[in-house]
Amino acid sequence: MRTLIAAFAGLLFLMTSGSWAETRVAFVLGNSSYRHIEPLKNPRNDALDLTVALEGLGFDVLMGSDYSQADTREAIEEFSEAAETADVALFFYAGHGFQINGQNYLVPTDARISSPEDLQNQTVPLARVVEALERSKGLKLVFLDACRDNPFGMAGAKLPEVGSGLARVGTSANFMFAYATQPDNVAYDGTGRNSFFTEALLNHIYTPGQDVSELMIAVRRDVLAATGGRQIPWDNSSLTRAFQFDRNPVTVSEETMLWQVAIEAKNDELMQLYIDRYPQGPHAEDVLAFLQTGTRTRALDFRDEKAEAERLWTLARRSRMRPLLEFYLERFPQGERAPEARRLLELLPNAEDSTPEAICERLATHPRDATASVPGVPFDRLAQNTLAAIQACSAASVQSPDLPHYTALLARATAASGDLRRAVQLYRSAAERGDLRAMVSLAQLTESGNGIPQDTEAAFALYERAAEAGSSDAMINLAVSLFQGDRGEKDIERAISLLRRAAEVGSAKAVFNLGVLAQDGMIDTPELALDYFLRAARDGEHEGYRAAAILLDEGRGVSRDFDQAANMLLRGVAEDRGTLLQQLTTATNEWSPETVKAIQERLQAAGYYAGALDGLPGPSFATALSRWRNGGFKAEVLVAN
């Protein structure tokens, strides 16, 4: 076992002079190779991959895999000493775990339990970890990907009140517990290299400026999608201050960052990567126009090679896309981040090693599916690949029979093939087994009478069932119906309640609509509309940037702030489909001269605008805005004067 204390001592020196102002320590444990009970495929991978991510975020990590009870207890003691003086202490566990009488137990790889007496001498109570962390005066983060069924089979009958999953833990201030699924429920081990929970965590942990509470919303949304609503991550927090894993300035989305890198590099392979991953993304038309010009080139003309290399690395690490890591190493084989890139590349599976489940999701997911964690494909494009999609989704349904999500995707692929009758049967099968997307899709078909007898009441019953189980799509559909009174009298109060629930599970559309209601004085206060619009914009509803800018520019419900209005507009120019760029260059008079001047100042600071700072439009202003949108986004200039 690695000696932890010396490693932490070295870290204290590094972090006082480095970019991280706080000491961060972690104990990451993944148990896969159990000796006496069912082994698990992914915990060892989960621990290794999260360790790499945490080390890149300034954590000094003690990583353990396949630990015995003695190993685990010894490591907890060492971790406790290091955590005592740390600003942030994190514990992550993946493996078997269960609860008895509300107490949680982590299962070492050498555990053999057949009687209640074995609990103390064969397992590790989670309470031991909590007690160790309570010695720390910093923030304590506990991530538990251990909510599997009781692994001891019939032996469980001899144990008192063995429950599914893990129980809720209550403790003192400055703790956050994040569970792979809701209390007293069971999580899945995953169908790829990682569990659904850890994969989602890895996909969002590098989002700049994201608070840990926002991280958990993103993780929850992804796991809901991956399991069709069968698994819902849950957290319990008593933190007294905000915490971000990545404290760099908030930048653009992964999608827009990929466009920025691709257009800056003028590289056709990166452009194709964009269109493959985001076929209906805000920059899809720009990418297709580039690819159709016939002026493709592999030559790179970076103005600042070091800055562009860092941006490419930032995107590759954040997105965990193999092609971007390979592109980085091809372009910068001796780059500063090359060792980290090679290490991360070793962890990511090759495309040819994709599981049927991953292929099914990539080929058959709906592009506007609010529960999906992948971009999805339009129906016409799916129709061109129905054979491959049906084959992959059929195999996925067989390999993962307890996840009806893949049956729902098979239903969509089948519908694209023209066999709507069979698609309806598959949707029904998936819906009956609890898949949220299938419920919503079947409700839409039933409501419209497409391939099935029209039955409005049956459709709304499906929406109600899906909404109750956590589908934001169903919640929004019901809310719209209640606002409009489609089923008789309007029910504004319940409609608003549904929108709030949808926002809680990560629906950017619901958050934006709450902003509109707050702006109009129907809920909360007009001041809160700004917060709603900003949240919606950060989560992909890009119209939120324009809405926020209007409030700030006009002082509608908030104090006028031309600098922040300019920031919102520039973010919108970079992120949306080009609407704000066109508006700012053709209808500049719709904005205060002070806001336009603030935009000019930022474009000047970025090196794109050399005209007068007069708040007036002109050719140089339009050129600068186009440069900003097409590869020139710089988060560091978006500051208040």
C-alpha positions, 0 to 999 in steps of 0.5 A: 500500500502506498504511504499517504502522509509523505505524498500529502506533505509534498502536495502542501508545498506544491499547492501553496505556489501553484494554481490551486489555493486549497489543499485537496485530498482523496481516498478512491477505492474500487473493489471488483475481484471478490473472492467469495461472492459475485465479482463486479466488472467496473469498480476497479475501472471506476476508481482508476479513471476517477483517480486520473480525473481528480489528480488533474484537478489538484487532488492528491489521491490514495487509490486502492483496488480490490482491498481486503478488510485489513487494507481498507481499515488501514487506508482509512486511518492514513486518509483520516490523518491527511484529511484532518488538515485538508481544505477538501477531503473526498472519499469515493467507493465503488463495489458491493455495499448493503444496509442493515437497520439503516446502517451502511456497510462496504464489502471488502474483497475477502468478505465471507458473511453467513451470520450477524456476527460476521458483520463487524469482522468481515465488512467496513461500516461506512460510519468508520469513514464518516468518523475519520472525515469528521476530524477534518475542518474542511469540506467533506465529499463522499461519493458512493457507487455501491448501491447493489443488491445484497450480494450474499444470496441466501445468507441474507435471510440470516441477517436482520433487515437486509435492505436494497442499496444504501441508507441515507446518512445524516451527519454534521455540517460541511458534508455532502453525500452523493449516492449512485441511486436514491436511498433504499434502491439499487444501482447498476454496474454499467454496460461499458468500462464504467458504471453509469454513475461514475461515467456521468461523474467523469463526463461533468467533473471538468466543467469550469465554474460548476458548483458541486450541486450543479454537477450532481444535477448533470450527473442525475440527468445523465444516469436517468437517461442511461437507465431509462429512469430506473436509477436516479442519483441522489445527494444529501448536503450540509455544505456551508460554502460553494465548491467547484472541482474546476475553478477556471472561469466559466467558458462555452459548452463542449459543443461550442468549444469543439466548433471553436477548436475546429474552425481555428484549426481549419481541420476537416476531421475535427469538423466531421467529429463535430457533425457526427457528435452534434448533428443538430448542434447550433454550429452544424450549418457552419460546419456543413458549409465548411465541409462543402467548400472543398477547401479542406486542409490539415495545415494549422495556422495558430496565432498562439500555439501555446494557447491553442494547445491548452484550449485543445487539451482542455476540451479533450480532457473535459469531453473525454473524446479519443479523437481529440486526444489523438489529435492533440498528440498528433499536433503536439507530441512533445506538448506540456500535456502530452503525458497526461493525454497519453495516460487518459488515452489509455483509459478510453476504449477504442471505437471498435471496442464499443459495446452494443449498448453504446452503439445503440445509444449513438445510433438510435437516440432522439436528438431532442430527448431531454433525458439523453446523455448523447446528442442523438440523431435525426429520424431521417439519418436514423432511417439510413442506418436502421439495420445497424441500429436494430442489430445493436439495439437488439443485442443490447436488449438481450445483454441488458434485459433489466434495462428497458431503455434499450428496448425503447431505442430498438422501438425508435429504430424499428419505427425508422425502418417503417415497421410502426406496428412492431415499434408500438409493441416495443414501446409498450414493452419498455413502458410497462417495464418502467422506461421513461422515454418509452412512456413519453414516445408511446404517449405522443403516438397515442395522443396523435393517433400515429400507428395506434388508435387515438386516445387522449386520456390514455396518452395523458395517463402515460404522461402522468406516469412518466412525470411521476417517475421523473421524466422532465419531457412528460412534466413539460408536456403536462405543464403546457397542457395545464397552462392551455387548459387542453383537458378542461379548466386551466390549472396554473398552480400545478403547471408551475409545480411541474415546471419546478420539478422538471427544472430540479431534474435538469431541464434547461427548457423548464428553467427558461420558462420559469424565468419567463414566468418570474419576469412576468410576475407570475412566480417568485420575483422579477429579480429571480428571472435573471438567475433562471435565464442564466441557469437555462443558458448554461445548461444549453437553452441559449435563448437564456443569454439574450433574455438575461441581456434584455433584463440587464440592458433595460433594468427590467426587474434588476439594476441596469448593468451594461457590462454584464449585458455585454457579457451575456450577448457575447456568450450568446453570439458564441453559443447560439445558431447565429441569431444574436450575431445577426441581430447585433449587426443588423438591429444594433439599435435594439440595444443601449449604446452603453451595452454595445460600447461594452461589447466593443471594449471586450472585442478590443481586449480580445484583439479583434476590434480596432474601431471607435468605442462609440456604441455604434455599429459598423463593418469593423464591429460586425467583423469582430463579432464574426471572429469572436463566434468563429474560433475567437471566444476568450472567457478572460475578457468577459469581466465587469469594468 
